[in-house]
Amino acid sequence: MPTSLHTVQAAIKAATDNPAGGVVYLPAGVYILRQPVVIKTAKVVIRGDGPQATIIRIPVSLSDVYDGTWSQAANGDITSQWSFGGSFFLFQGRTSRTSKPATFLANINATVPVGGYRIPVDSSAKFTVGQWIRIFVNDQSTKGRRRMQATGTTISTSNGGAVSVAAITNAAGTATIGRLITRPVPQTLQQDPVFMAALQAAAEQRAGDQEPGLTPAQALAASAATAPRNPDSVTAAAAPGTVIAWLYGDGLADSGPNSGAVSPDDISITAKVTVVDGRWIEIDRELPFPVQQGWQAVVHSYNPTVQDGGMEKLTIAFDHSMWAGHFTDRGYNAISFASSANMWLRQVTILNSDNAVFVGWTDHSTFIDLTVGVTSRRWMDKDFKRAENGHHAVGITHSHANLVDGFNIASKYIHDLTVSWGANLNVFTRGKGEDVNCDHHRSGPFANLFTDINMGYGLRPFASGGAKDRAAYTELHSSSVQQLTAQGRRLATLETLRPLVLPACDWGPRLNFYGSFIGKDLCVSKLWIVGPINSTMPGNLWIAQKQARAEMP
């Protein structure tokens, strides 16, 4: 007989209440979960006996748990609140931001080139060798898109009924996105981390989005997808010398409007201090972006409140349901990592999800032997040409230095492997899938590596999304098959039974593709490098880089 997770939730609470953390062990069996689990402390691990042995069955969606599923814009379009955030397992921490003076250490007071180790600072008094830090670069180009906040209230309508309202407001308090149209949102939900995570993510993704949603009838019936995307039409507009201009190759690619293609603090890196001097510090890795004149570059301490935890050796299985298309997610969302570090998934299978794994503001984490699939198809007969079973399989945003290794996207999603919002130095390797796409979702992803992947059918390797006002799909030195190192560009491969078709030249600047590729235009004007793999080249760039780093003195 299935086991209720009430006792497991009590065990998780005991682990989170313990300063030393703890392992919540789920022996072989079936466990039923009807409420989200939120973990806000470090060193908490949920461990089963293996994906075939320990099954967490979730028979409900987040729409069933929380009132307020749909959002209505001023033009009447309706979309789901669960398309970008909120999950049944939420690891929620706090990390440093430039807005937090308590973590501030120093200003960077001179220019630094890409690949630099030595960081000039106005004071080294707060630094120690071995300390973890975070370096941020901002300027006016990264401050145009204000962070969004979500608040919920309930008002009475003229007919005496109740309408649930979720006004999405910017920092100035001005409402920017419409209302929820289902049952009233209880006051208690305004502080619920899962519900608020979903609203926050939806607000951020929707800001400036020109893509239509659903009509009220379509939303209520959950039976139709949104209209096709319009082609890109925005021209490069970021001012010369700005952070965003650098990201997009100083005019080589569409950089969106004058500001706002990326968010504040998105361009950052964490590192360990190796040397402290009165005028500078040295770090243990290359700086993947420069510090240029006129930029606001600062150093903060880095000590995430949620780290050294994760989930392993289990399956999360939602009861099978049909999926109606883009932005109709009812909230069959499995796992979220938010503002955390050094986390992991290992030997985890997720079945019948709308969104399997969200990774946001999370660094230095590993996701190994992750399988995302379905028990039977979730797409409807009318959508047979698209045959998509959900929204996001693995989405990485605002995050860096994460590894996704040995994955299997066994059923096609709209976005299989996503990088967006400044995501950088992330690696996807030794994976496979039904028909994998490497989704570069605009808003500043750069220096990410996709290598040694069996793309399955190979029909849509570079299909990418994101609102078109957020600049080109990907940025400087970021592609499916490249990596920028101190020694220069290195090589990698995507494996498939047929040559992969290159994306259009407006995909991004200075990209490197090595393997079997075809295309009418190799995009020389965008400074792409496209070439075959030969016997002297590594078949897996990530493994070659690990070996090279291990051999460094």
BELNORHU-V741584 format. One record per backbone hydrogen bond with DSSP energy under -0.5 kcal/mol. NH is the residue of the N-H (numbers start at 1). CO is the residue of the C=O. If there is no record, write none. Layout:
BEGIN
((NH	CO) (NH	CO))
END
This chain:
BEGIN
((3	30) (5	32) (9	5) (10	6) (11	7) (12	8) (13	9) (14	10) (15	11) (16	12) (17	13) (18	14) (19	17) (21	18) (22	43) (24	22) (24	45) (25	23) (26	24) (26	47) (27	25) (29	53) (31	55) (32	3) (33	31) (33	57) (37	88) (39	90) (40	38) (43	307) (45	22) (45	43) (46	310) (47	24) (47	45) (48	312) (50	313) (53	50) (54	50) (55	29) (55	53) (56	54) (56	315) (57	31) (57	55) (58	317) (59	57) (62	331) (63	330) (64	61) (65	61) (66	62) (71	79) (72	179) (73	71) (73	77) (76	73) (78	214) (79	71) (80	327) (81	69) (82	329) (88	333) (89	334) (90	37) (90	88) (91	89) (91	336) (92	39) (92	90) (93	91) (93	338) (100	97) (101	99) (103	100) (104	101) (105	299) (106	299) (108	297) (109	107) (109	120) (112	291) (115	287) (116	113) (119	117) (119	281) (120	118) (121	279) (122	107) (124	278) (127	124) (130	273) (131	128) (133	271) (134	300) (135	269) (136	134) (136	298) (137	267) (138	296) (142	139) (143	139) (143	140) (146	144) (149	169) (151	167) (153	165) (155	163) (157	161) (160	157) (163	155) (164	182) (165	153) (165	163) (167	151) (168	177) (169	149) (169	167) (170	174) (173	170) (176	168) (177	168) (179	72) (180	164) (181	70) (186	184) (189	186) (190	187) (191	188) (192	189) (196	192) (197	193) (198	194) (199	195) (200	196) (201	197) (202	198) (203	199) (204	200) (205	201) (206	202) (207	203) (209	206) (214	78) (219	215) (220	216) (221	217) (222	218) (223	218) (237	256) (242	239) (246	242) (247	243) (248	244) (249	246) (250	245) (252	248) (253	248) (257	469) (260	141) (264	145) (266	263) (268	266) (269	135) (271	133) (273	131) (274	282) (275	282) (277	280) (281	119) (282	275) (283	117) (284	272) (287	116) (288	286) (291	112) (292	290) (295	292) (296	138) (297	295) (298	136) (298	296) (299	106) (300	134) (301	103) (302	132) (305	94) (306	339) (307	305) (308	341) (310	44) (311	344) (312	46) (313	346) (314	347) (315	54) (316	349) (317	56) (317	315) (318	316) (318	351) (319	58) (323	378) (328	325) (333	331) (334	355) (335	356) (336	89) (337	358) (338	91) (339	360) (340	361) (341	306) (342	363) (344	309) (345	366) (346	311) (347	368) (348	369) (349	314) (350	371) (351	316) (352	373) (354	332) (355	332) (356	392) (357	393) (358	335) (359	395) (360	337) (361	397) (363	340) (364	400) (366	343) (367	403) (368	345) (369	405) (371	348) (372	408) (373	350) (383	380) (384	381) (386	383) (387	383) (389	412) (391	354) (392	354) (393	415) (394	416) (395	357) (396	418) (397	359) (397	395) (398	420) (398	421) (401	424) (403	365) (404	427) (405	367) (405	403) (406	429) (407	429) (408	370) (409	432) (410	372) (410	408) (411	372) (414	390) (415	391) (416	414) (417	437) (418	394) (418	416) (419	439) (420	396) (421	442) (422	443) (423	420) (424	399) (425	446) (425	447) (427	402) (428	449) (429	404) (430	451) (430	452) (431	452) (432	407) (433	454) (434	409) (436	455) (438	461) (439	417) (439	437) (440	438) (441	419) (441	439) (442	473) (443	470) (446	423) (447	476) (449	426) (451	428) (452	493) (454	431) (455	453) (455	495) (457	434) (458	455) (463	460) (470	467) (471	468) (472	254) (474	507) (475	445) (476	247) (477	509) (477	510) (478	475) (478	509) (479	448) (481	512) (482	479) (485	483) (485	488) (488	485) (490	483) (495	453) (497	456) (500	516) (502	518) (507	504) (508	505) (510	526) (513	529) (515	531) (517	515) (518	500) (526	523) (527	524) (528	523) (529	511) (531	513) (537	534) (544	540) (545	541) (546	542) (547	543) (548	544) (549	545) (550	546) (551	547) (552	549))
END
